[in-house]
Amino acid sequence: MIKQQLFLFGMPHLVVEGQRVNIKRRRSLALLAYLAVTRQPHSRDLLAAMFWPEHDTTHARAGLRRELHNLKIALPEDFLDSSGEHAGLAQTAQLWVDVHEFESLFERVREHGHNLDSLAPDEACLQCLPKLEAAAALYKADFMAGFSLADSAGFDEWQFFQGEQLRALLAQALQRLSTWQAGQGNYPPAIEHARRWLALDNLHELAHRALMRLYYASGQRAAALRQYQECQRLLEEELGVDPETETIELYQAIQSRQLTRSGFPSFARGGLTGSTPDHSQQIAPAVSVPTRTHNLPSVLTPIIGREGEMTALTVMLSENPTCRLLTLIGPGGSGKTRLALETARLLAETSQPVFADGVWFVNLAPLSDSNALLPAIAQSLGVPISGDLVQRQQQTLDYLQSKNLLLLLDNIEHLIDSHSLDLVTTLLSGSAGTRILVTSRARLNLRAEWLFSVEGLPVPPENAFVEGDLPKNFSEYSALDLFRACVSRLDPSFQINRENYQAVARICRLVQGMPLGIELASTWMELLSPEDIATEIESGFPGIKLG
């Protein structure tokens, strides 16, 4: 029997020998979650800076000592190793973490030869299907849902990014499960998996099409047609666009009962091949898998209000030959990572990519010191390196010598020292085709560095001219759009109207238009009114207010 279990899908909690452990302080629980998920010791300075960013070093380290002491009291003996200048879980600690189990199940499926990133259908694997079912069952709610940490934007940013990666994995699992179950003719579970997949992002047309096909294949033609109408309504209300051509053609084929194999990708077995479902044929259409051009993590929600910044960044990186090191600088929660990812995706997924050898993302948040920077870059590029520092650096440079690519170094602020700055300079000077996009709360102060400030989204001023209760230039304030989009995932009927506009605008002003603050505030709409949320933020409510 597993004695220690940490559950992080949903509100985090620790269970020891079947009993829930009461960790009273939120910062102690956040610290435990961070140490458990990252699975490595971290320097005290890094932890102090991350969890107490507003304090000087002395007071931040004192706060860290206090929280480590609280954890040692709450946890079994010798569970933590906080000796010396590093802190982490002891190597002997036997801790089961639902997030680790979730990721382990995916790894075992990949080791069996399944490429979960591919959209190409494959035949159901009866050995791996239970593993993906178990992974989907573990994901009871979003990562640390309902939990946030006041005055620690760095932790909130890490929590958000970790959550996005886990949601992307869940989407892959649900997509593959719906395909595999349909291939076995098991349409009820296939439909349930597809519904859950769509619930992650109700604007995802691929999921809408999957449900349409599943409904039709299971004999529910009317439900398939209603699914299209729901897709059409959501796209019009949320984005002001029509469904994609493939979605419209699928709807027309279902409506006319003339589905054919051509033009409509089917499931591996029991797919849609004619006017009625045929469960006897095995269909495995040939799919051309393009060469991988990036390793950017999947995101499940559209970016809102950053169109101008994305255009400017794209031009700087693609058309200005002197801009080879570009730093997106801004406070925690301002959306630097998301803006950088979406800009990088634009550059990577165009019909004629700017960077012939791809765009490569390097997540620096888990790293504890700058010595890990080079191995992290090499791993993202897929370059095997060995030997001492000089040899490993030269091996990386040799690889980059003939390449034309973009490196995205995300969250570098805690690694800024002479070692990391020398490495960045060496990479730029030693490989003419390499450009580097950085996200940071602090500038690198290198001569080659270009700066791009990332601030909060536009918010309505208190004295905005209004007609009735709504400003004439409502559409100019993308902070309102983001709040509406976030709440709509909880309540699709939500709209900003004359009754709630002033309170929503006040919320957006109080969090200074910061995307993370808006997202955190929106999660409380299930419990509080916009007026109450704004009042709580003003009073310093820790579940909402950013540091």
N, C-alpha and C positions, 0 to 999 in steps of 0.2 A: 504493500500500500504506500502511495506517495504521501509523505508526511507534510510537506510544505507546498502549497499551491498559490500562485499569484494570478488572479484573473484581471485582465486588462481590456477585454471586450465588454464595453459598458462601464459603469462606475467601478473604478478599481478597488479591489479588496483582497486581503491575504487570508488564507485558511491554513491553519496548522493543526495537524492531527484531527481533522474534521471540525474544528472550532474556528469561527471567524475571529481574527485578531483585530482589536480596536486600535487603529493608529489614529490618534486624535488630530494631529496636526497635518494639514493638507501639504505643507512643504515637505514633511517627513515622507508622506506617501508618494509625492512626486519624485523625491530623491530616490526612493526604493525602486520605483518604476523605471527611472532612467538608468540606474545601475543594472537592473535586471535585464532590460531590453538590449542595452548596448553590450552586455556580457564582457566587460573589460574594466580594469581599474582606471580611474581618471585622476589627474593631478588635482590637489586641493585648490590651487589657484583657478583652474578651469571651472570646477564646480562652484566655487565661491562667486566667480564672475557671472556664471550663468544663472544662479538662483538668487543672488543679491546684487543685481546690476547697479542699483542706485546707491550702494554703500561703498565706502572706501575699503581697501584691502583688509585692514585690521578688523573692522566690524563685520565684513563679509565672511572672513575666515572664522570669526567667533560664532557667527550664525551657523556655519557649516558644522563646527564642533558640536553645537547644541543639538542640531538635527541628527547627527550621527549618534550622539549619546541617546537620544530618544529612541532611535531605531534599535540600538543595542539592547535597550530595556524591553522593547516590544517583541523582538525577534529571538529565536533560539540562540543559545550560547554559541560563540564562534561562527556566527552566520555572516558577519561582516568582517572585512579586513581593512582597517583604517589606520594601520601603522605607517609611520613615515609620511612622505609627502603625497601619497596616493590613497584613494579609497575605492573600494569595490566589494563585490560579493566574494567571500572566501572560496578558494578553489574546492574545498571540501563541502561547501553548501549544496545540499540536494534540493534544488528548487525547481518545481515544474511551473512553467509559464505558458498560458494558453496561446500567446502570440508565437512563442518558439515552436510549440507543437503544430500550430497552423502553418508556419513557414516550413517546418520539417516535412509535413505531408506533401507540400508542393515540390520540395526538393526530391522526394522519393518518386513522385510521378515523373519529374523531368529525367531522373536517372534511368527510368524505364524507357526513355526515348521519346517522350511526348513534348512537343514544342507548344507550350500553352500560349505563347505570343502570336502564333500563327492563326489566321482566320480560316485556314483550309480545313474542311471537315475530314475526320478520320473515323475509322471503325471503332465502336465502343470497346474499351479495354476492361474486361471484367475484373482484372487484377487491380487496376488503378481507380475504377469507378468508386469503390467503397472509401478510398483515401480522400477523393475529392468530396464525397458526401460528408465524411467526418470533418473535413476542413470547413465546409459550409455550415455545418452544425455548430462548430466552435464559435463562429462569428455571430454572436448573439446580438451585438450592437456595435456601433462604431468604436474605434480605439479610444478608451478613456472618455466615453461619451458622458457629457454633463459635468466633467471635471475641468477646471482651469486654475491657474495659479496667479494670484494677484502680484503685480510688480515684478514679474519674471517673463518678459516678452520672449526671451530666448527659449525658455522651456515651452511656452505656448507655440512658438514657431516649430520647434522640434516635434511636439505632439501633433501639430497639424500635418506636417510633412509625413511623419510616420503613419498617421491615419490615412492619408491619401494613398500611400504605397499599399497599405493593407486592403483598402477598398478596391484598388486596381487588381490585386490578386484575387479578391472575392469575385470580382466581375469576370475574370478569366475562368475561375472554377465554375461559376453558374452558367456561363456560356457553353463550356465544354460539357457540363452535366446535362443541360437541356438537349444538346446535340446527341450525346451518347444514349440518353434515355429514349429519345425519339427514334434513334437507330434500332433500338430493341423493341420498338412498338409500345413503349410505356409512356403514353401521352400525358396522363394526369401528373406524374412527377416532373416530366419535361416542362409542362406548362407552369407548374409552380416555381421551378428554377428560373424559367424565363421571366416570370412576373417579378421575382425577387431581383433579378438582374436589371430589369427595367426600372425598378424602384430606386436603384442607386443613382440613376440619372434619367428622368422621364423625358428628356429631349434626345435620347440616344436612338437614332432611327434603326440601327442594326438590330437592337433589341425589340423594337416595335415590329420589324419585319419577321424576326424569329417567332414572335407570338402569333402574328398573322398566319404564318405557315403552319405552326403547331395547331392552332384552332381549326384551320382548314383540314389538316391531315387527320384530326380526331373527329371530323364530321360536324364541326361547329362553324359552319360558313358564316352565319349571322354574326357570331362573336368576332370572327376574323375581319369582317367589314366594319364592325364597331371599333375595333382596335385601330384601324386606319383613321377613322373619323376622330378618335381621341388624339392620335398622333398629329393630325392636321390641326386640331384645335390648339394643342399645346404649343406647336411651333409658331402658329400665328400670334397667340397671346404673349409668348415669352420672347420670341425673336423677330416677329414680323416677317417670317419667310414661309414659303411653301415647302412641302415634303420633297425629298430628293426624287429624281427621275425613277430610280429603281423602286422606290416605295410606291410611287404612283402606278407604275407598270404592274407591280405585284397586286395592288388593289384592283386594277382593271381586269387582270387575269382571274382573280378570285370572283369578282363580280360577274364575269361572263362565263365562269366555269371552264375556262380554257387554259389552265396552267399547262405549260410544256417544260420539258427538261432544259431547253435552251433559254438562257437569260435569267433563270431562277436557281441559284445555288441550292442544292438539296442537302438533306442530312445523309450521313454515311450509309444508312440502311433505312428502308421504309420511307424513302423521301417522296416528294411530290413530283410525279412524272406524267400526270395526265389529268383528265377531268375529275377522276375519283382517286382517293388514296390507294396506293398499291404497296402492301407491306412485304411483298415477296422478293422484290428486286434489291440488289446491292448497287448503289450508285456512288462512285468515287470520282467525280470530275477532276480532271487535271487542273491544277492551280499553279501558276507561276509565282514562286516566292522571290521577291526582289532581294537584292543584296542589302544587307543591313547598313543603314546610313547613320544611325544614332542609337544611343542607349537611354534616351530621355524617358523618365517614368511616365506612365499613363496618368491622365487626369480625367475625372468623370464629370466635371462641371465646366461650363464656358467661362472664360475670363470676361470681366465686365469693366468697362470704363477706362481701358488702357490702350485704346486703338491708336491714339496720337503718339504715346510713348513707344509702342511697338514699331510704328512706322519710322520714327526718328532713330531708334536703335538699329533697325534693319538697314537703314541707309548708312549709318555710321560704320557698321561692321562690313557691309558689302561694297560700298562705293568710296570709302575714304581710306586710301592705302596707308596713311600715317597712323590710323587708329587701330593699333594692334593689341593694346591693353585697355580695356574699358571696364570701369568699376561702377556698378550700380550701388549707390550709397544711400542709406536711409535707416531710420529706427526700426527696431523689431516690430513685426506686425504690419509693416507698410506694404507688404506684397512683393518684395524684391525677388524672391525665389520664383514666384509664379510668373512675374513679368519676364524674368530671364528665361524660364523654361518655354514660355509661349513664343518669345522672340526666336529662341534657338530652334523651336519646332518649325517656325515659318522658314527659316534659313535651310533647314534640313529636308523639308518635305515638298519643296517647290518642284515643278517639272524639270527645271534646270538648276539644281542645287548650287549655291554659291561656293560651298566647300566640297570639293570633289571627294575628299576622303572622310567626310562625315563631321558630325557634331557630337561631342562626347562629354557627358555630365559626370562630375566628380563631387559627391556629397561629402563635405568636410566636417559636418556637425558632429559625427561620432568620434572624430580623431582627437586625441588628447595632447599631442605635441607636434611640432612642425617636422620632426623626423619621419612621420608617417605620410607626409604629403606626396613625396615622390612615389612610394609604393602604391598609393591610392590612385595617382594619375596613371601609372603603368597598368594597374589592374583594369581601369576603365577603358584604356586603349587596347587591352588584350596583349600587352607586351611582356613576355617573360624576362625578368631581370634577376641577377644574382651578383654575388661578390660584395666588395666594399662600396661605400657611397660613391666614390669617383667612377667605379666600373658601372654601377647601376645607372648613374646619371648619363654616362656616355652611351650605354645601350639604349636608353630612352631617346637621346638625341639622334643616334644613328637611325632609329625608326622614324623619327619626325623629319629627318633631313629632306626627304623627297615628298613629304606629304603636304596637302593643303587642307587644313582642318581647323575647327574651332573647339577650344576647351572651355567648358563652363565650370568654374570653381565656385561652389556655392557655400556660403557661410564661412568665410576665411578669417573673420575678425579675431578669433581667439588663437590663431596660428601666426599672426603677424609678428615676425621677428627677423633677425638678420639672415637666418638660415632659409626661411621660406622666401624672403624677398630675393636672395641670391639665386634661388632655384627658378623663380619666375623670370628674372632677368636673363639667366642662362638659357632657358627654353626659348625666349623670344629672340635672343641674339644668335642662337645656334641653329634655328630652324625658321627660315624666312617665310615659309608658308603657314606658320602657326599663328593663330590669334587667340587671345584669352579674354573671356568675359567673366567678371568676378562679381559676386554679391557680398556686401560687407557693411557693417555699421561704422567702419572707420576706413579712411583712405589709406592706400599703400604708401603714398609719398614717394613713388618712383617717377623718374623723369619722363618715362614713356606713357604714364598713366593719363587716361582721359576719364573725366568724372561725369556721371549722370545721376542727378538727385531724384530719388523716389519718395514722394510724399503721399499723404492721404488723398482719397478721391474727393472730387469737388462736392461741397456741401452747401446747402442754402444758407445765406447769412440771416441773422435774426431779423433784419429789417428788409428782407426780400419783398419786392412789390408783389402783391397778391391780387388776384381777381376772384372774389369770393374768399375761399380759404386755400386755394392752390396757386402757386406762382405761375405766371405766364410761361416762363422759361424752365418749366419742370424738367424737361429732358436733358438739360445741361448738367444736372446734378447726379452723376453716376453713383454716388454713395447711396442715394435713394433706390436706384435700380438694383444695386447689390443687395440691399436689405430686403427688398421685395422678392428677389430671386431666391435668397436663402430661406425666407419664411415660406415661400411657395412650395419648397420641398417638404415642409411639414403640413402645410394647408394650401393645396392648389388653388383654392378660391380667393386667397388673400390678394387684396389690391390696396394701394395707397389712395385714400380718398379724402374728402373734406373733413371727415370726422377724425382721422388719425394722422393726417399730414403733419400737423405742427409737432406732435409727439415724436414721430419718426424722424423728422428733420432735427429735432433736439437731440435724439439719440446719436445721430450721425455727427452732429457738431461736438457732442461730449467726447466721442472717441476720435475726434479730429479726422474723420473720414478714413481711418485706418481699416483696411479690409479685415484683418483679424479681429479687431474690436467689433466691427459690424457683424461678422459671422458669430462671434460669441454672444453678442446681444440678441441676435435673432433666435438662438436656441431656446431662449426663455419665453418666447411667444406662446408656447404651449401652456405656460403657467401664469404669465403676467400680461397685462395690457401694455401697449406702447407707452402710455403715460406712467405706469408703475415702473417699467424698465428704466425710463429716463430718470425717474426719481431715485431709483436704487443706484444708478451709476453716479449721480451727483453726490450720494451719501457714501460712496466708496465701497459699494457691494463687491466683495472679492470674486464672485462668480462671473463678473462682467468687466469690471474696470481693468484697463491695461496699465502696465507700468510705464 
